[in-house]
Amino acid sequence: MRMIGITLVALAGNMWQNSKLTNAAGIEFVGRVMFLSALALGLLTMFIPAELAPFTIGYTVIGLSFALAYLINLTRK
């Protein structure tokens, strides 16, 4: 349920932003929302109360990779 909530926050932020602005500041805002959401999903997956199986580890790595990609692109000029 928490993962669905995080995903809905990310989608709501993107939809709100896209309906208001279509400039560079808007794109940066969307990138920040997606970075925080991908990071939260990756961390939440890592700390689920279950044994870390290869699928769980892979899913965590993919989620954190998306967060890293957003962070790298947010810091580029």
Backbone hydrogen bonds, N-H to C=O, Kabsch-Sander energy under -0.5 kcal/mol:
donor,donor_aa,acceptor,acceptor_aa,energy
5,G,1,M,-2.2
6,I,2,R,-2.5
7,T,3,M,-2.2
8,L,4,I,-2.4
9,V,5,G,-2.0
10,A,6,I,-2.2
11,L,7,T,-2.5
12,A,8,L,-2.6
13,G,9,V,-2.5
14,N,10,A,-2.2
15,M,11,L,-2.7
16,W,12,A,-2.6
17,Q,13,G,-2.4
18,N,14,N,-2.7
19,S,15,M,-1.5
20,K,16,W,-0.9
20,K,17,Q,-0.8
21,L,17,Q,-2.6
27,I,23,N,-2.0
28,E,24,A,-2.2
29,F,25,A,-2.1
30,V,26,G,-2.3
31,G,27,I,-2.3
32,R,28,E,-2.2
33,V,29,F,-2.5
34,M,30,V,-2.6
35,F,31,G,-2.4
36,L,32,R,-2.5
37,S,33,V,-2.2
38,A,34,M,-2.9
39,L,35,F,-2.6
40,A,36,L,-2.4
41,L,37,S,-2.6
42,G,38,A,-2.4
43,L,39,L,-2.6
44,L,40,A,-2.6
45,T,41,L,-2.3
46,M,42,G,-1.8
47,F,43,L,-1.6
48,I,45,T,-1.1
50,A,48,I,-2.4
53,A,51,E,-1.1
57,I,53,A,-2.5
58,G,54,P,-2.6
59,Y,55,F,-2.7
60,T,56,T,-2.3
61,V,57,I,-2.6
62,I,58,G,-2.4
63,G,59,Y,-2.2
64,L,60,T,-2.7
65,S,61,V,-2.1
66,F,62,I,-2.0
67,A,63,G,-1.7
68,L,64,L,-2.4
69,A,65,S,-2.5
70,Y,66,F,-2.4
71,L,67,A,-2.4
72,I,68,L,-2.8
73,N,69,A,-2.2
74,L,70,Y,-2.0
75,T,71,L,-1.7
76,R,72,I,-0.9
